[in-house]
Amino acid sequence: MNTSIISFKNINKLAIPAIIAGIAEPVLSSTDAAVVGNITGEGTASLAAVGVVGSFLSMLIWVLGQTRSAISSIIAQYLGAGKIEEIKDLPAQAIVLNIAFSLVVLFSTYFFTSAIFKFFNASGEVLEYSITYYNIRVWGFPFSLFTFAIFGIFRGLQNTFWPMIVAVIGAMLNIGLDFILVYGIEGLIEPMHIRGAAWASLISQIVMALLAVLFLLKKTNITLKLKRKIHPEINRLLMMSLNLFIRTLALNIALIIAVREATEIGKEYIAAHAIAINIWFFTAFFLDGYGAAGNALGGKLLGIKDYKGLWKLSKKISLYNLIVSLILIIVGALLYKQIGLLFNKDVKVLAIFYTVFYMVLICQPLNAIAFSFDALFKGLGKMKELRNVLLVSTFAGFLPIIYISKYYDLKLLGIWIALVVWIFLRGILLVLKFRKTFLPLIQKQ
């Protein structure tokens, strides 16, 4: 067993930058939500719109951004096997496919925004603001997928430092632009309200994409020059991406139905859900930092067939993430009231939010296990298993619970009970699958 690969120092060298980089996307969405939620006279409707659009855009990014995990897994395995030169031409072809898919999605949704957000039960001001916000922010979609793919390359190369730098710059730029464009600067810039939040996110995504490609070309030997000959690993990458595509569709069915059900209850309920789910996303990406380390190191250990090291890595990553989850629970409990006030001042919205915030905190240790093994399975290239787990968790867990809760009129609490059950199933099923797959290999080693 190669103990240096899974040392505390080596894990944290990957995890700490990944934690910082991972929260960039939820910071973009959370900043938009917090800033527009405090617009005088328009806060609640604007916050609800950002919640609806944010959920839909997250779905698109997660569904089509799965090439990142496939690239990371393949590169890490080749790196572990000492064959990295054989894979350096693959990323360019993968990125081109990613951008092509993103443009298809962009143009196929841009002209149907009203129908899309009506499906989410948005109406009146919320529908109007959703369309306005989406029609600007959607143009950042190809840039986000491009950045995601490059982040996957860096992760496969066991480097999360440069993605962290890109993410921090993007998040800081987005926060600054949010305040400037949403509220305006007296005598210089007129307040743009929700349009300003959309422009802030779009500009930040463009800057992040430019920085990502700059660092890739300057700091690695990976080329973005396309070659006519299709790389032999492209078929495996496409199959992995397809399984992750189906897996992420199942994941987003749960998240979309949660938003749709909250919107149906009322404007205050979707606004409260928008606050809760933004906090959930923030903590989820925070926890994903150690998952990212497991992702990168797991692929490398598989490449050298160190199954004992892989087993020990799974335990370490889970333990570290559980510690992080406990810290998040403590912070959330201590700042229970203040966190809600960051997003909105509406008394009705806050009252609803406070009735479910504790459910977000309950999710944290469950998230810790689920995200640790989810990332580990991605690094190992076990995408079929991830697909099956999400299908079971969504269709046998989340959906029955949410509609039973709706029957008993549990409102937003019922939605969050379904989400807790969903994340619990995701974690326990992956743990059982990991034990079944690797215990026999360890015994033989």
N, C-alpha and C positions, 0 to 999 in steps of 0.2 A: 504493500500500500504506500503510495506517494503522499506522505504527511505534509510536505511543503505546499502542495496544491490546495489542501483544505485547512491550512493554518488560519488562525483567527486574523492575523495580519493580512493574509492574501484575500480572504473573504471580504474583509472590510475595505480593502483597497478597491474592490469592485463595487461593494454594496453602498458605501457612503456617497460616492459620486452618482450612483444610479438612483439613490433615494432623492437626491437633489434634482437630478434630471427628470425623474419620473413624475414629480409633482408639477412640472411646467404646464402640461395640458390642463389639469384641473385648476391650476392657478389662473390660467387664462379664462376658463369658464366661470370660476368662482369670483374672480375680480369683476367680470362683466355683471354677474348676478348681484354682487354687493353694491356696485356703483349705481346700476340702473334701479335697483330696489329702493334707493333713497332719493330718486327724482321726485321733486315736489309735485303732487297731484297725479303722477303717472306711475309711481313706484310699484304698486302691486301688480298692475297689468303688465308693466315692462318686465318685472321679475318673473311672472308667469310665462311670458313669451320666451325669455332667455332659457327658462327651464325646459319648455317644450322643444325649442330649436336645439338646445344643447344636447338633449337626449337623442334627437334624431341624428345630429352630426356625429356624436360619439359612436352611434351605431354604424354609420358609414365608415368612419375612420377605423373602428375596430374590425369590421367585417373585411375591408379591403387592405387594412394595414398588417394583415397576418403574414405577409411575405417577409416582414422583419424577423419574425421568430424562425421561419424556415431558413432564411439566409444565415442567421446567427447560429442555428443548430449545425448546419452543414459546414460552415467555416470553422466552428469550434472543434468538430470531429476531425476535420482534415488537419487542423493545427495540432491536436493531440497525437495524431498518427504521423506527424512530421512531413506532411505532404501539402503544405499551404500554397506552394507555387502552382499546384495543379488546379487550384480553385479561384485564382485571382481574377479570371475573366468572367466568372459567373455573375457577380453583383450587377454589372452594367446591364446585362440582359434582363435580370430580375427587376431592376429599377424601371426600365423601359416598359415592361409589362404592367408594372404598378401604376405608372403615370397614365398609360393608355386606358386602363380600367377606370381610373379616377375621372378622366375626361368624359368617358361614356356616362358615368353616374352623374357628374355635374350637369351635363346638358339634358339628361333624361329626367332630372328633378327640377331644374331651374324654371321650367315652364309649367310646372304642375304644383307649385308651392301651396296654393290655396287648398287644393284637394288633399294634399299630404297632411296639412295641419288641421284640416277639418276632420280627418281620420283620427287625430289625437283629441278630438272634441273641442278644439279651440274655436272660439266665436267672438264676435264683437271686437273690442279693443285688443284682446289677446291675439286673435287671428290677424288683425291688421299689423300689430307690432311684430308678430312672428314672421310674417312675410317680408316686412321691411328688413328685419335683422338677418334673416336667412339669405336673402337675395344679394347681400353684400358679403357676408361671411363665407358663403359657400365657395367663393373664388379662391379662398385659401386652402381648400381641400386638397388639390394636387400637390401644393407645397408641403402640406402636413404629411402626406404619404411618402413624398420624396425624402423628407427629413427622417421619418420613421425607418425607412429602408436603410439609410446611412447609419442611423443609430444601431441597427441590427448588425451591420458590418463591423462596427467598432466593438460591439458586445462579443461577437464571435472571435474577434482578435484579442479578447480579454482586456479591453480598454473601455472604461466608462467615463474617463476623465473629460475627454473632448465633447461628448454629448452633454455632460454636465455644464460645461462652459456655454455651449450653444443654448441650452435650456434656460440657464440663469439670465443670460442677456435677453432672450426672448420674453421671459416672464417680467423682468424689470421694465423693458420697453412697453409691454402691454399695459402694465399698471400705470405707468406715467401717461401714456396716451389715453387711457380710459378717463382719467380725471380731467385731462386737457380737453378732449373732444366731447365727452358727455356733458360736462358742466360749463365748458368754455372758459375763456379768459377775457375778463371785461376790457372792452376797447380793442381787443385783438382777434379773438375767435368767438363766434356765436355758438351757444350750446347746441349740440347735435342730438342730445338725448340718446335713445337706443341706437340710432344710426351711428353715432360716435363710438359706441361700444363695439359695433360690428367692424368699423374701420380700424379700430385699435387692434383687434384680433387679427385682421387680414394683414396689416402692415407687419405685425410681429411674426406671423407665419412666413412671410416672404423673407424677412431678414434672417430668420432661423435656417431656412433652406439654403440661402446663400452662404452663411457661415459654415453649415454642415458640409457642403461640397468643398469649400475652401480647406477645411481641416482634413478632410478625407484625402485630398490630393497632396497636401503638404506633409501630413503625418503618417501616411501608410503607403504601402507599395501597390495597393489596389488601384486598378485603372478603371476609368469610366468610358474608355474607348470601346465601341462596339465592334465585334468581329462577326464576319458572315457565318462562320461555322457555329452551330448551336452547341453549347456546352453539354457534355454527356450527363451532367447532374440536373439539367433543367427539368427533366421529366419527374425526378424525385422531388424537386422543389415545388413543381406545380401540384403534385399529388398531396404533398404536405400542406400546401396552401389551400387546396380544395377541402381537405378535412378540417382545417382551421376555419375556413369560410363557413362550412356547415355548423361547426361548433359555435362560432361567433354569432351566426344567425339565431341559433337557439338561445344564446346568452341575451341577445338584444330583444328577442321576443318577450322575455321576462321584463326587461327594463322598459320597453315600449308600452306593454300592457299596463305596467305600474303607472306610467305617466298618463296613459289614456283613462284609466279608472280614476285617478286623482283629478284629472281635468273635468271628468263627468260630474264629480261631486260638487265642484264649484271653484270659482276664481281663487278664493282664499286657500282652498285645499291644495291646488296645484302650486300656488306660490310657496306654501309651507313644505310641500314635497320637494320643490326645487331647491330650497335651502338644505333639507335633509340629504337629498341625493348628491348635491354638490359637496357636502361635508364627507359623505360616504366615498365619493370619487377621490377626494383629496387624500383621505386616510388610506384608501385602497392603493393608490399609486405610491404613497409613502411606504406602505408595507411591501410593495413590489420591489423595493431596493434590494433586500436580501434575496428575494426571488430571482432578481436579475443575476446576482452572483451565482446562485444555484444553476441558473440557465446556462451561463457561460462555462462554469467549472464542470457541470454535469456532462456537457457535450465533450469537453476535453478528456474527462475521466473515461467516458465511454470509448473515445478514440484510442485510448491506451489499454482498454479492457480492465480497468481497476475497479471491480465491482465492490470490494470491501471499502474502498475510498468513497465510492458513490453512496453506499449505505450510510457511512459516517457523515458524509456531506448532508444528506437528507435530514439527519437528526440535528445537526448544527444549525442549518438554515431555519428549521422549524422552531428551535429553541430561541434563536435570536429574534425571529419575527414575533414570537409570543411575548417576549420582553418588550418589544416596540409596541405591541398592541396594548399591553398593560399601561404603558406610559400614555398612550393616546386616550385610554379610558380615564385615567386620573386627570389629565388636562381637560377633557370634555366635561367631567363631573365638576371640577373646580370652576370652570367658565361656562357653566350650563346656560345661564341667562345672557351673559355678554355675547356669546357666539351668535345667538339669534338676532340680537340688536345690530350686529355687523351688517346683516343682509337686509333688514326691513324694520320699520318702526310701526307698522300697522298692528294694532292690538289684537285683532281677530286672527291675523296670520300667525303672529307669535304664539298665541294661545294654542293654536292647532299644532304648531311646530313643537312646542314644549311637551306635548302629549306623546310624541313619537321619538324625540331625540334620544331617549334612553335605549331605544331599539337599535339606533345607529351604533351606540356604544357596545351593546351586546354582540353586535356583528364582529367587533374587532378581533377577538381571539379566533373566531371561526374563519374570518378573512385570512388571518395569519397562516393557518394550516392550508386552506384552500389555495391561496396564492403561492405559497412556498412550493407545493407539489405541482401546481399548474405550470409554473415557470420551469421547474425541474423536468417535467415531462416534455415541454417544448424543447429544452436543450438536448434531450435524448432523442428527439425526433419522433416521439410516440404520439403523433397527432391523431391517429385513429382512436386511441383510448380517450384522449381529451374530447373528441367529438361525441363519443358514446356517453361519457359522463355528463356532459352538458345536456344532451337530449333527454336522458333519464331525469336529471335534476329539474329541468324545466317542465317537461310534460307529465312526469309522475309526481313531482313535488310542488313546484311553484303554482302551476295553473289550477290544480284542484283546490289548493289552500286559498288562493285569492278569490275564487268564485264561491267557495264555502263561506269565507269571511264577508263577501258581498251579500250573500243571502241573509246573514245575521246582522247586516248593517253595521259592521265594525269600522266602516269608512277608512281613513288613512292608517289607522292602527292595523287593520286587516291586511292592507297592502304590505306593511312592514313585517308583519308576522310571516307572510308568504316569502318575503325576501330573506328573512332569517333562516327559514326551512330550506330554501333554495341553496344558500351558501353553505349550510351545514352538510347537505347531501354532496355538494361538489367536493368538499374536503374529505369526508369519510370514504367516499368511493375511490378517490385517487390514492389515498393511503393504502387501502386494501389491495388495489391493483398493483401498486409499487411493491408491496410485500410479496404478492403472488409471483411477480415477474422476476425479482432480483434475489430473493432468499435462496432459491435453488442454485442460481449462478454463484452466489457467495459460498455455498456449501461445497461446490465443485472446485472452487479456486484454491 
